[in-house]
């Protein structure tokens, strides 16, 4: 049996560290159909009855525009692109109250859409059943045959260049598509770059081509070739949630469907001298779950294990490579078999090649 020993690390936030910087509650919206972020970093929300910009500080809805049962949303510059209930593409000016312009372009029941600048003109990528469609606001240019569940494009990338990758998600597997162009999609071919055993909720790409893969408890980061870079712990995220990147700030925007809230995950630029901090769990005492957070100033492979009062391991709750920053993991007050543990005093131990940190918690139901 490994004897528990206490080693305390004091730390401040690290250079290039990821942390949750703010949370926006969407209490005034009963349902969110879609989200989009424009090049200026503005977050737009599509509900069944309106499309609105969100004020990041207050959560208030700004510049609301009335819509009826729109299916998909994309924003580019000062233009808002919507697909209405008849699957027609509409364009709204973002900065004034002018009515929508019907482009006459119809898709086949699209469920996801993004807008890109193609040689200075707007381009649309839409996900239809069994294919991705490349289009201008007035004309379909080509398509890729795929039964993708989601897709991700690199913000501000040049999709007239045949080596610029587009990414699709299907069955917890991510594929990179290259070889084609926005104006000639027929030449695209795909390769598998990532596969997960757990359910992937959503994924997105940043300006550098890094992919951020959203799970119920974390965000996995890989590069455009599938090379694993690490993990960002974000606590509990519900099914149906979405993740986007902000092309202006490079923040991650995580929308939790059940909580109806937006979590902004930022990469800080502050320096640190120390290595690790293991924070107090919350809530404590623990009833049926608790959240354990920790902060790193460099990427580390680590484990977090729950022990009982006599030093016996109860459950391994984290084992992975985590990136710089603050991370959160959840313990559901259970053992390795999934049975609830009895009331009492427990310890959680973070262990890495840099050392060990231990804290105490209490289970009380």
Protein Blocks (a to p, Z undefined) as FASTA:
>chain_A
ZZdddddddddddehiacdfbdcdffkbmbdfbdcddfkopacdddfkbccdddfklopa
ehiacdehiabdcdehjbccdddfkopacdddfkbcbdcddehiacehiabdcdddeehi
acdddddehiacdddfkbcfbdcddfbfbdcddehiafkbfklccdddeehiacddehia
fklmklpccddfbdcfbdcfbdcddfkopacdddfkbccdddfkopafbdcdebjadehi
acdddfklopacdddfklopaddddddfbdcfbfbdcddddddddfkbccdddddfbdcd
dddddddfkopafbdcbdcdddedddddddehiafkopacdedddddddddfkbccdddd
dddZZ
